[in-house]
């Protein structure tokens, strides 16, 4: 059989690709550019008290003598509860780091963890535990 007169069994995809490129260009041109800005009136408070909160992370330390430290400042459980409520009310909740001392009492540590859990904190982590790991 003569190969010059044999029918082609392959599909010519060049016209299909041309049509797809034209449709793609038309789609890109027809999509509107987002140039609109949304104006938001933010509240301004010049005389508002600034709490002792860090925007990224806050740290609770239970010391060996069972004192609670909030970002290095001694607090009682009531102050700790109010500070935790303030952090959960922030637009972006900061991470809460918990570092109990190895000699801190189990009771104080457990009560502090229960207070943290009841406050509704969602970003929580233990820090400093790696120093107690044995290799």
Rosetta silent file (secondary structure, phi, psi, omega in degrees, C-alpha in Angstrom):
SEQUENCE: XXXXXXXXXXXXXXXXXXXXXXXXXXXXXXXXXXXXXXXXXXXXXXXXXXXXXXXXXXXXXXXXXXXXXXXXXXXXXXXXXXXXXXXXXXXXXXXXXXXXXXXXXXXXXXXXXXXXXXXXXXXXXXXXXXXXXXX
SCORE:     score description
SCORE:     0.000 S_00000001
   1 L     0.000  143.200 -177.862    0.000    0.000    0.000 S_00000001
   2 L   -80.775  126.922 -177.651    1.240    3.444   -0.820 S_00000001
   3 L   -74.053  -18.930  178.999    2.005    5.540    2.255 S_00000001
   4 L   -74.707  -28.669 -177.635    1.230    8.794    0.442 S_00000001
   5 L   -98.687    2.412 -178.656   -2.390    7.841   -0.176 S_00000001
   6 L   -75.770  143.985  179.206   -3.027    6.335    3.266 S_00000001
   7 L   -70.238  148.859  178.534   -5.516    8.174    5.511 S_00000001
   8 L   -81.842  131.682  179.375   -4.135   10.097    8.493 S_00000001
   9 L  -102.005    3.787  179.590   -5.120    8.622   11.818 S_00000001
  10 L  -100.754  143.591  179.680   -3.838   11.554   13.891 S_00000001
  11 L   -87.858  138.285  177.652   -5.986   14.493   14.871 S_00000001
  12 L   -82.777  110.760 -175.747   -4.760   17.960   14.005 S_00000001
  13 L   -95.129   -2.364 -178.815   -4.776   19.816   17.345 S_00000001
  14 H   -59.544  -46.793  178.712   -3.421   23.149   16.088 S_00000001
  15 H   -63.479  -35.039  178.954   -6.875   24.732   15.523 S_00000001
  16 H   -64.812  -42.988  178.286   -8.014   23.537   18.939 S_00000001
  17 H   -65.350  -39.545  177.623   -5.013   25.136   20.648 S_00000001
  18 H   -61.145  -44.469  179.893   -5.567   28.368   18.714 S_00000001
  19 H   -64.125  -42.228  179.269   -9.188   28.549   19.859 S_00000001
  20 H   -63.757  -39.696  178.193   -8.193   27.881   23.485 S_00000001
  21 H   -65.505  -40.520  178.382   -5.550   30.627   23.413 S_00000001
  22 H   -64.131  -43.370  178.214   -8.042   33.131   21.995 S_00000001
  23 H   -63.633  -38.714  177.863  -10.589   32.197   24.674 S_00000001
  24 H   -63.261  -44.156  178.801   -7.940   32.546   27.380 S_00000001
  25 H   -64.654  -40.726  178.575   -6.957   36.028   26.158 S_00000001
  26 H   -64.644  -38.183  178.395  -10.609   37.085   25.957 S_00000001
  27 H   -65.777  -42.999  179.429  -11.184   35.840   29.512 S_00000001
  28 H   -63.000  -40.743 -179.689   -8.159   37.737   30.837 S_00000001
  29 H   -69.769  -36.339 -174.166   -9.286   40.944   29.160 S_00000001
  30 H   -80.476  -16.134  179.407  -12.891   40.637   30.307 S_00000001
  31 L   -74.178  125.399 -179.218  -12.100   40.090   34.010 S_00000001
  32 L   -71.947  147.201  177.908  -12.401   43.435   35.811 S_00000001
  33 L   -82.878  132.273 -178.623   -9.451   44.666   37.795 S_00000001
  34 L   -78.947   96.688  179.965  -10.202   44.975   41.506 S_00000001
  35 L  -112.773   -3.838 -179.028   -9.479   48.631   42.170 S_00000001
  36 L   -76.451  140.788  177.320  -12.238   49.322   44.678 S_00000001
  37 L  -112.765  144.400  177.589  -11.205   49.937   48.272 S_00000001
  38 L   -99.498  121.291  179.670  -13.389   49.276   51.271 S_00000001
  39 L   -85.330  127.959  179.110  -13.366   52.102   53.772 S_00000001
  40 L  -124.338  125.671  176.084  -13.449   50.957   57.410 S_00000001
  41 L   -86.488  110.908  179.250  -13.851   53.355   60.300 S_00000001
  42 L   -91.902  140.756  179.578  -11.638   52.067   63.095 S_00000001
  43 L   -69.830  143.267  176.997  -12.307   53.196   66.643 S_00000001
  44 L  -119.583  132.776 -178.785   -9.734   55.494   68.147 S_00000001
  45 L  -133.607  110.333 -176.871   -9.143   55.624   71.850 S_00000001
  46 L   -88.193  -27.358 -177.280   -6.519   58.028   73.124 S_00000001
  47 L  -111.423   19.945  179.280   -7.075   57.562   76.859 S_00000001
  48 L   -74.552  141.977  177.345   -7.754   53.804   76.950 S_00000001
  49 L   -71.812  140.077  179.554   -5.673   51.778   79.401 S_00000001
  50 L   -97.162  116.701  179.902   -3.125   49.535   77.747 S_00000001
  51 L   -73.172  163.121 -179.958   -3.113   46.047   79.269 S_00000001
  52 L   -82.958   62.783 -178.785    0.123   44.174   79.865 S_00000001
  53 L  -118.427  142.374  173.996   -0.462   41.949   76.828 S_00000001
  54 L   -96.580  140.516 -177.659    1.887   41.016   74.063 S_00000001
  55 L   -73.999  -23.516 -176.465    0.321   40.836   70.581 S_00000001
  56 L   -96.666  -50.416 -178.072    2.306   37.754   69.495 S_00000001
  57 E  -153.350  147.531  175.169    2.725   35.606   72.585 S_00000001
  58 E  -122.931  151.814 -174.070    2.195   35.742   76.315 S_00000001
  59 E  -128.744  131.357  174.119    3.956   33.578   78.856 S_00000001
  60 E  -110.565  127.367  178.219    2.784   32.097   82.147 S_00000001
  61 E  -120.286  132.021  171.029    5.472   30.776   84.477 S_00000001
  62 E  -103.217  115.353 -174.631    4.807   28.796   87.653 S_00000001
  63 L   -81.442  173.677 -179.080    7.857   29.306   89.839 S_00000001
  64 L   -64.992  -28.178  178.121    9.378   26.895   92.350 S_00000001
  65 L   -95.807   22.529  173.657    7.700   28.801   95.206 S_00000001
  66 L    63.631   31.418  172.238    4.291   28.487   93.428 S_00000001
  67 L   -92.367  150.908  176.938    4.027   32.080   92.260 S_00000001
  68 E  -102.192  130.716  176.797    2.397   32.865   88.926 S_00000001
  69 E  -116.861  127.135  176.542    4.238   35.156   86.518 S_00000001
  70 E  -109.021  108.290 -176.880    2.448   36.732   83.556 S_00000001
  71 L    52.927   39.566  177.301    5.060   38.013   81.078 S_00000001
  72 L    87.693   -3.201 -178.558    7.522   38.308   83.983 S_00000001
  73 E  -109.372  132.980 -179.247    5.117   40.136   86.320 S_00000001
  74 E   -67.797  132.580  179.297    3.706   38.434   89.430 S_00000001
  75 E  -135.280  160.027  171.987   -0.087   37.964   89.270 S_00000001
  76 L   -99.437  169.554 -176.584   -2.720   36.203   91.326 S_00000001
  77 H   -58.563  -32.883  179.130   -5.204   33.738   89.773 S_00000001
  78 H   -67.744  -43.350  176.722   -7.936   36.414   89.460 S_00000001
  79 H   -64.821  -36.657  178.305   -5.616   38.753   87.529 S_00000001
  80 H   -64.452  -41.192  178.938   -4.515   35.823   85.390 S_00000001
  81 H   -63.252  -41.713  179.770   -8.133   34.990   84.549 S_00000001
  82 H   -69.587  -36.342  177.343   -8.866   38.570   83.476 S_00000001
  83 H   -66.277  -37.746  177.899   -5.678   38.720   81.378 S_00000001
  84 H   -66.902  -37.026  177.104   -6.642   35.464   79.667 S_00000001
  85 H   -65.514  -36.705  177.100  -10.103   36.844   78.913 S_00000001
  86 H   -65.386  -37.554 -179.969   -8.492   39.914   77.339 S_00000001
  87 H   -69.093  -35.650  179.277   -6.311   37.747   75.106 S_00000001
  88 H   -72.962  -19.253  178.786   -9.272   35.718   73.861 S_00000001
  89 L   -86.820   -8.130 -179.402  -11.079   38.965   73.009 S_00000001
  90 L   -69.973  151.484 -179.795   -8.231   40.207   70.788 S_00000001
  91 L   -58.909  -42.530  174.043   -8.827   40.098   67.001 S_00000001
  92 L  -118.396  112.619 -175.453   -5.881   37.725   66.572 S_00000001
  93 L   -68.160  125.477  178.314   -5.424   35.617   69.646 S_00000001
  94 L   -73.313  156.795  177.598   -1.778   35.576   70.772 S_00000001
  95 E   -70.797  138.428  177.489   -0.045   32.317   71.564 S_00000001
  96 E  -107.408  121.148  179.461   -0.026   31.414   75.241 S_00000001
  97 E  -104.988  134.918 -178.013    3.141   29.721   76.476 S_00000001
  98 E  -119.319  124.146 -177.865    3.095   27.789   79.732 S_00000001
  99 E  -133.182   93.934  175.538    6.337   27.046   81.580 S_00000001
 100 E   -83.611  143.333  175.021    6.075   25.399   84.985 S_00000001
 101 L   -72.042  151.677 -178.685    9.227   25.038   87.038 S_00000001
 102 L   -63.813  -27.412 -179.044   10.281   21.466   87.777 S_00000001
 103 L   -96.162    3.325  178.385    9.935   22.134   91.526 S_00000001
 104 L   -69.397  148.470 -177.993    6.523   23.829   91.270 S_00000001
 105 L   -70.623  147.431  178.891    3.733   22.016   93.078 S_00000001
 106 H   -63.397  -36.771 -177.941    1.462   19.811   91.068 S_00000001
 107 H   -62.285  -48.107  179.798   -1.591   21.433   92.655 S_00000001
 108 H   -64.707  -41.285  179.327   -0.695   24.968   91.525 S_00000001
 109 H   -64.298  -43.839 -179.766    0.225   23.746   88.052 S_00000001
 110 H   -65.950  -40.495  178.390   -3.020   21.776   87.697 S_00000001
 111 H   -65.989  -37.463  178.359   -5.133   24.702   88.934 S_00000001
 112 H   -67.064  -41.456  177.407   -3.392   27.041   86.497 S_00000001
 113 H   -64.258  -38.622  177.418   -3.998   24.626   83.620 S_00000001
 114 H   -64.950  -38.442  177.072   -7.669   24.353   84.628 S_00000001
 115 H   -64.745  -41.347  178.230   -7.912   28.154   84.659 S_00000001
 116 H   -64.281  -44.012 -179.303   -6.358   28.329   81.193 S_00000001
 117 H   -63.692  -41.366 -178.451   -8.731   25.673   79.883 S_00000001
 118 H   -71.745  -18.210 -178.780  -11.810   27.395   81.322 S_00000001
 119 H   -77.776  -17.578  179.532  -10.788   30.735   79.782 S_00000001
 120 L    88.696   17.485  178.044  -11.253   29.427   76.237 S_00000001
 121 L   -65.901  133.258 -178.746   -7.683   29.966   75.050 S_00000001
 122 L  -107.805  -25.791  178.585   -7.127   28.142   71.753 S_00000001
 123 L  -102.416  100.315 -171.654   -3.445   28.851   71.015 S_00000001
 124 E  -137.999  141.749  177.436   -1.594   27.144   73.832 S_00000001
 125 E  -155.689  151.900  175.051    1.760   25.449   74.173 S_00000001
 126 E   -91.168  135.974  176.385    4.219   24.143   76.735 S_00000001
 127 L  -125.950  154.251  177.204    7.732   25.602   76.609 S_00000001
 128 L    86.950   -3.203 -178.443   10.906   24.657   78.406 S_00000001
 129 H   -71.477  -21.349 -177.632   10.138   20.943   78.607 S_00000001
 130 H   -65.181  -23.208 -179.324   13.093   20.087   76.395 S_00000001
 131 H   -75.630  -13.516  177.807   15.535   20.809   79.200 S_00000001
 132 H   -95.769   -4.635 -179.229   14.068   17.918   81.224 S_00000001
 133 L   -75.497  135.909  177.084   14.473   15.404   78.407 S_00000001
 134 L   -97.335  138.049 -178.114   17.175   12.816   78.889 S_00000001
 135 L   -90.976    0.000    0.000   19.239   11.876   75.877 S_00000001
